Amino acid sequence: MTRLSFERWMDNQPLREAAEKFSAEAESFLAVKNSSNTEDRIAARTHWQSLSAQYWDVLAALVDAQAEGSPEELRFDRQERLFIDFGYVDDDLTPASSEIKEILNPRISPGLFQYYHFSDFIAEAYAMIMEKPVTPPLSGFSLEGKVTEMDRQLDALTGRIKIIMPVALTSQGALPFEAESLLSDLCDNIKPYTETAMRTRKYREAPEKERQEMAVRHR
């Protein structure tokens, strides 16, 4: 029985052999998995450790199969992503929550760090190494999408500030023209502050003089 196989790569011998070896080890593990015998429990642990190491062999063969011919991007299918991202094979070998297949494409909010599934990271690393167009992560926003979403959030924040701050400032004794001046400065500096605080690509790649100006506005 071949417990692990990748249908679209059945003609790829290195991957097929790696998957068959993994499957044979899996059967040996399952044969002693639930035994209460001490020797079987030791054998089960040994088989599991071997499976953990063989995961990387299968992964390397899978990436090599994908990268053959230098395609413009690496796109893993659903089964491949379950294996790469979660180590999922089937419910006998790797029992998992029924929701595991539903969390392959979460809409992760943009933030200081880009969150990836492992398959997203591999696809992006391939693109950078091979000088190909960067593949947007399936688990989050593309670079363009992230910028658009952050702009939307900052615009919404600016709108709330314009409503709340005048009332707050005048209630503390600020004159109308003082409140207006402070509000104008605050709104003008929200985006430079965000660029600097989050060390965005724009900030990191800006000329030194421009970075210094952004940093001053950040303070």
SEVEXVO-539293 format. One record per residue (C-alpha): residue in one letter; x, y, z. Coordinates in nm, 3 decimals. Layout:
! SEVEXVO-539293
{pt "a", {X, Y, Z}}
...
//
This chain:
! SEVEXVO-539293
{pt "m", {0.000, 0.000, 0.000}}
{pt "t", {0.136, 0.345, -0.096}}
{pt "r", {0.005, 0.563, 0.182}}
{pt "l", {0.171, 0.879, 0.048}}
{pt "s", {0.161, 0.963, -0.321}}
{pt "f", {0.133, 1.273, -0.536}}
{pt "e", {-0.082, 1.200, -0.837}}
{pt "r", {0.051, 1.461, -1.074}}
{pt "w", {0.411, 1.355, -1.010}}
{pt "m", {0.374, 0.980, -1.052}}
{pt "d", {0.618, 0.991, -1.344}}
{pt "n", {0.884, 1.159, -1.133}}
{pt "q", {1.099, 0.874, -1.011}}
{pt "p", {1.290, 1.045, -0.726}}
{pt "l", {0.967, 1.173, -0.572}}
{pt "r", {0.785, 0.845, -0.624}}
{pt "e", {1.067, 0.652, -0.459}}
{pt "a", {1.085, 0.894, -0.165}}
{pt "a", {0.707, 0.867, -0.115}}
{pt "e", {0.716, 0.486, -0.137}}
{pt "k", {0.995, 0.470, 0.122}}
{pt "f", {0.797, 0.704, 0.348}}
{pt "s", {0.486, 0.489, 0.303}}
{pt "a", {0.672, 0.169, 0.393}}
{pt "e", {0.804, 0.332, 0.710}}
{pt "a", {0.453, 0.453, 0.791}}
{pt "e", {0.315, 0.100, 0.767}}
{pt "s", {0.588, -0.026, 1.001}}
{pt "f", {0.499, 0.249, 1.247}}
{pt "l", {0.126, 0.180, 1.234}}
{pt "a", {0.187, -0.193, 1.291}}
{pt "v", {0.325, -0.123, 1.641}}
{pt "k", {0.173, 0.217, 1.715}}
{pt "n", {-0.089, 0.098, 1.963}}
{pt "s", {0.102, -0.193, 2.112}}
{pt "s", {0.163, -0.201, 2.487}}
{pt "n", {0.470, -0.419, 2.442}}
{pt "t", {0.787, -0.236, 2.547}}
{pt "e", {0.988, -0.345, 2.244}}
{pt "d", {0.706, -0.240, 2.011}}
{pt "r", {0.683, 0.100, 2.178}}
{pt "i", {1.056, 0.150, 2.130}}
{pt "a", {1.021, 0.043, 1.766}}
{pt "a", {0.728, 0.282, 1.718}}
{pt "r", {0.934, 0.573, 1.844}}
{pt "t", {1.220, 0.474, 1.613}}
{pt "h", {0.986, 0.453, 1.313}}
{pt "w", {0.835, 0.793, 1.398}}
{pt "q", {1.177, 0.953, 1.419}}
{pt "s", {1.258, 0.803, 1.080}}
{pt "l", {0.935, 0.942, 0.936}}
{pt "s", {1.023, 1.286, 1.071}}
{pt "a", {1.356, 1.272, 0.889}}
{pt "q", {1.201, 1.133, 0.572}}
{pt "y", {0.953, 1.421, 0.561}}
{pt "w", {1.243, 1.640, 0.452}}
{pt "d", {1.350, 1.390, 0.186}}
{pt "v", {0.999, 1.386, 0.041}}
{pt "l", {0.976, 1.765, 0.060}}
{pt "a", {1.308, 1.810, -0.123}}
{pt "a", {1.198, 1.568, -0.395}}
{pt "l", {0.863, 1.745, -0.425}}
{pt "v", {1.026, 2.088, -0.463}}
{pt "d", {1.273, 1.947, -0.716}}
{pt "a", {0.982, 1.803, -0.916}}
{pt "q", {0.803, 2.137, -0.908}}
{pt "a", {1.114, 2.334, -1.003}}
{pt "e", {1.212, 2.111, -1.295}}
{pt "g", {1.220, 2.321, -1.611}}
{pt "s", {1.244, 2.647, -1.414}}
{pt "p", {0.873, 2.745, -1.416}}
{pt "e", {0.771, 3.103, -1.350}}
{pt "e", {0.633, 3.007, -1.009}}
{pt "l", {0.582, 2.713, -0.776}}
{pt "r", {0.219, 2.627, -0.712}}
{pt "f", {0.146, 2.339, -0.476}}
{pt "d", {-0.194, 2.172, -0.489}}
{pt "r", {-0.415, 2.108, -0.187}}
{pt "q", {-0.273, 1.767, -0.096}}
{pt "e", {0.084, 1.889, -0.136}}
{pt "r", {0.019, 2.190, 0.086}}
{pt "l", {-0.137, 1.976, 0.357}}
{pt "f", {0.176, 1.763, 0.359}}
{pt "i", {0.422, 2.055, 0.342}}
{pt "d", {0.250, 2.292, 0.583}}
{pt "f", {0.112, 2.047, 0.839}}
{pt "g", {0.284, 1.715, 0.775}}
{pt "y", {-0.060, 1.570, 0.707}}
{pt "v", {-0.074, 1.236, 0.524}}
{pt "d", {-0.402, 1.074, 0.628}}
{pt "d", {-0.614, 1.030, 0.939}}
{pt "d", {-0.452, 0.698, 1.031}}
{pt "l", {-0.092, 0.818, 1.029}}
{pt "t", {-0.143, 1.184, 1.118}}
{pt "p", {-0.483, 1.226, 1.284}}
{pt "a", {-0.578, 1.591, 1.289}}
{pt "s", {-0.865, 1.825, 1.353}}
{pt "s", {-1.144, 1.812, 1.095}}
{pt "e", {-1.078, 2.183, 1.040}}
{pt "i", {-0.722, 2.136, 0.915}}
{pt "k", {-0.830, 2.133, 0.552}}
{pt "e", {-1.021, 2.456, 0.605}}
{pt "i", {-0.727, 2.662, 0.730}}
{pt "l", {-0.513, 2.647, 0.418}}
{pt "n", {-0.625, 2.991, 0.300}}
{pt "p", {-0.680, 3.214, 0.604}}
{pt "r", {-0.697, 3.588, 0.543}}
{pt "i", {-0.416, 3.696, 0.771}}
{pt "s", {-0.425, 4.066, 0.855}}
{pt "p", {-0.133, 4.277, 0.736}}
{pt "g", {0.107, 4.381, 1.007}}
{pt "l", {0.471, 4.433, 1.097}}
{pt "f", {0.562, 4.082, 0.984}}
{pt "q", {0.437, 3.880, 0.689}}
{pt "y", {0.291, 3.549, 0.799}}
{pt "y", {0.335, 3.249, 0.573}}
{pt "h", {0.256, 2.888, 0.541}}
{pt "f", {0.573, 2.692, 0.473}}
{pt "s", {0.462, 2.632, 0.113}}
{pt "d", {0.429, 3.010, 0.063}}
{pt "f", {0.781, 3.063, 0.195}}
{pt "i", {0.922, 2.798, -0.040}}
{pt "a", {0.745, 2.954, -0.339}}
{pt "e", {0.876, 3.300, -0.251}}
{pt "a", {1.230, 3.174, -0.189}}
{pt "y", {1.225, 3.001, -0.528}}
{pt "a", {1.113, 3.323, -0.697}}
{pt "m", {1.389, 3.525, -0.533}}
{pt "i", {1.663, 3.269, -0.606}}
{pt "m", {1.555, 3.220, -0.967}}
{pt "e", {1.478, 3.591, -1.019}}
{pt "k", {1.115, 3.520, -1.102}}
{pt "p", {0.809, 3.731, -1.018}}
{pt "v", {0.729, 3.687, -0.649}}
{pt "t", {0.429, 3.461, -0.595}}
{pt "p", {0.175, 3.619, -0.355}}
{pt "p", {0.134, 3.406, -0.041}}
{pt "l", {-0.185, 3.201, -0.039}}
{pt "s", {-0.209, 3.251, 0.337}}
{pt "g", {-0.210, 3.629, 0.332}}
{pt "f", {-0.191, 3.944, 0.124}}
{pt "s", {0.024, 4.002, -0.180}}
{pt "l", {0.271, 4.290, -0.152}}
{pt "e", {0.033, 4.517, -0.346}}
{pt "g", {-0.264, 4.394, -0.147}}
{pt "k", {-0.086, 4.456, 0.180}}
{pt "v", {-0.003, 4.815, 0.082}}
{pt "t", {-0.363, 4.877, -0.026}}
{pt "e", {-0.502, 4.733, 0.296}}
{pt "m", {-0.263, 4.931, 0.515}}
{pt "d", {-0.350, 5.252, 0.327}}
{pt "r", {-0.719, 5.178, 0.383}}
{pt "q", {-0.664, 5.126, 0.755}}
{pt "l", {-0.457, 5.444, 0.788}}
{pt "d", {-0.717, 5.648, 0.600}}
{pt "a", {-0.986, 5.513, 0.832}}
{pt "l", {-0.772, 5.599, 1.135}}
{pt "t", {-0.716, 5.951, 1.005}}
{pt "g", {-1.090, 5.993, 0.961}}
{pt "r", {-1.156, 5.887, 1.321}}
{pt "i", {-0.884, 6.122, 1.449}}
{pt "k", {-1.041, 6.418, 1.267}}
{pt "i", {-1.369, 6.348, 1.443}}
{pt "i", {-1.243, 6.272, 1.794}}
{pt "m", {-0.935, 6.490, 1.846}}
{pt "p", {-1.087, 6.840, 1.804}}
{pt "v", {-1.338, 6.764, 2.076}}
{pt "a", {-1.071, 6.611, 2.302}}
{pt "l", {-0.828, 6.900, 2.255}}
{pt "t", {-1.080, 7.180, 2.306}}
{pt "s", {-1.214, 7.008, 2.616}}
{pt "q", {-0.862, 7.036, 2.759}}
{pt "g", {-0.846, 7.409, 2.691}}
{pt "a", {-0.686, 7.419, 2.345}}
{pt "l", {-0.797, 7.709, 2.129}}
{pt "p", {-0.961, 7.615, 1.796}}
{pt "f", {-0.660, 7.725, 1.586}}
{pt "e", {-0.425, 7.530, 1.819}}
{pt "a", {-0.638, 7.218, 1.790}}
{pt "e", {-0.648, 7.256, 1.413}}
{pt "s", {-0.267, 7.293, 1.395}}
{pt "l", {-0.203, 6.990, 1.613}}
{pt "l", {-0.456, 6.785, 1.420}}
{pt "s", {-0.299, 6.882, 1.088}}
{pt "d", {0.049, 6.784, 1.208}}
{pt "l", {-0.078, 6.455, 1.346}}
{pt "c", {-0.258, 6.354, 1.026}}
{pt "d", {0.038, 6.459, 0.809}}
{pt "n", {0.274, 6.238, 1.009}}
{pt "i", {0.068, 5.920, 1.049}}
{pt "k", {0.203, 5.757, 0.733}}
{pt "p", {0.569, 5.858, 0.783}}
{pt "y", {0.539, 5.733, 1.142}}
{pt "t", {0.399, 5.401, 1.023}}
{pt "e", {0.665, 5.361, 0.753}}
{pt "t", {0.943, 5.423, 1.008}}
{pt "a", {0.798, 5.225, 1.299}}
{pt "m", {0.729, 4.923, 1.080}}
{pt "r", {1.060, 4.950, 0.893}}
{pt "t", {0.875, 4.911, 0.564}}
{pt "r", {1.050, 4.856, 0.235}}
{pt "k", {1.005, 5.223, 0.147}}
{pt "y", {1.191, 5.323, 0.465}}
{pt "r", {1.462, 5.057, 0.435}}
{pt "e", {1.544, 5.138, 0.072}}
{pt "a", {1.515, 5.517, 0.097}}
{pt "p", {1.831, 5.732, 0.067}}
{pt "e", {1.992, 5.811, 0.401}}
{pt "k", {1.876, 6.174, 0.401}}
{pt "e", {1.515, 6.072, 0.335}}
{pt "r", {1.529, 5.807, 0.609}}
{pt "q", {1.654, 6.070, 0.853}}
{pt "e", {1.367, 6.301, 0.759}}
{pt "m", {1.117, 6.018, 0.807}}
{pt "a", {1.274, 5.932, 1.142}}
{pt "v", {1.248, 6.295, 1.259}}
{pt "r", {0.882, 6.303, 1.161}}
{pt "h", {0.844, 5.968, 1.337}}
{pt "r", {0.944, 6.126, 1.668}}
//
